[in-house]
Amino acid sequence: MAQSQAIFTYNNDGQEIIDSLSTERFETYLERAGYKKSYAFELYLYNSRLAKSFLFPLQILEVSVRNSINNLFINEFGIDWVNDVQFRKILNTHSLSSLDKAIDRSKSNNNWDIVSNITFDFWSNLFRDEYDRPLWQTRIHLLFSRSVTRKKIQKELEYLNFLRNRIAHHEPILKLDLSKLYARLLNVLDLISTDLKQWVQHFGTVNEIIRTKPSMHGNKRPLFNERHDENFCLIKTDTYLNEIPNKRFLICKDETEKSVIEHSDIGSYILSLVDENHDLIVSLKDIKIKNLFDKNPNLINNFNRCSGTESFSSCNLFF
């Protein structure tokens, strides 16, 4: 979703797409892009990738939180806790209305059917200050695997519910501190189950997608200048093998760059000098880099030039 290695051509500068999205909606991204339209489109696609990456961890958060609370309420108020008189007396008008809407939407009176229709707003709002004494002072320790305060949970779920609602309503999330929000989400999951947190962390893609943020040049991160290998040096083609530095890559250059070679290329050349008796006696002082090119012309111009501000994902086009 919202990602492709193939170049997309915007007809009429993308105006038909903008009209479909609405000018007002696209303005948010256009303003953030310094009114560079191509960059604004990249930001829109990046926002979509971010939203998609959060769907899995947010789904697990919502399901695990509601199941944990539901199990607790079943033990405390019975399987039909949604209709329990004592429990309903605890709820404020807003929470009670939210609960009754879920009951009305349900196809049956089955606990699981009703619980699956209750919104995340309901669950997160249960940790507000007014519910501290009637619900959590003697029960919060039953809900989580480690010690945590009701106020801490309230704050964490408040932030995460805000993120969830923005994604659900297709609103931009670019301005949010997404790395911190993801850490908050994982922390809440860890309070429920360390295995659950590790599972989401292993299969989640949030951190990976965050790193694909496009640059001002309109390219998706990471860029080549953020991923390039610095273990290289420049050498002349008339450099003797005994003089080459201990670097992974050797960029051979006279007037212009001629080749990029590794020590494996040098090793292959030396092995090619084995005589008919399988003897190999050579002096590295007698062999120059350019001798490799005489033996293997394929080493010449064996590279592609890329801009440092080009997306690293474009390397798929070369290899």
LINFEN-V900142 format. One line per field, one symbol per residue. ss: DSSP state (~ for helix, > for strand, _ for the rest). phi: phi as a letter, one per 40 degrees, with the letter a starting at -180 (. if undefined). A space follows every 10 residues. Layout:
ss = ???
phi = ???
This chain:
ss = __________ ~~~~~~~~~~ ~_~~~~~~~~ ~~____~~~~ ~~~~~~~~~~ ~~~~~~~~~~ ~~~~~~~~~~ ~~~~~~~___ ~~~_~~~~~~ __~~~~~~~~ ~~~~~_____ ~~~~~____~ ~~~~~___~~ ~~~~~~___~ ~~~______~ ~~~~~~~~~~ ~~~~~~~~__ _______~~~ ~~~~~~~~~~ ~~_~~~~~~~ ~~~__~~~~~ ___>_____> __>~~~~___ _>>>>____> ~~~_____>> >>>___>>>> >>~~~~~~~~ ~_________ ___~~~_>~~ ~~~~~_~~~_ __________ >~~~~~~__
phi = .faacccbcc cfggcccccc cgdcccddcc cccggccccc cccccccccc dccccccccc cccccccccd ccccccbgcb ccbccccccc cccccccccc cccccccacc dcccdccccc dcccccccdc ccccbbdbbd cccbcbcacc cccdcccccc cccdccccbf ccbccccccc cccccccccc ccaccccccc ccccbdcccd ccdccccgcc cccccbbccc caacbccccc ccbcccbcbb ccabcbcbab bbcccccccc cccdcccgcb bbbccbbbdc cccccbcccc fcabcbcccc ccccccccb
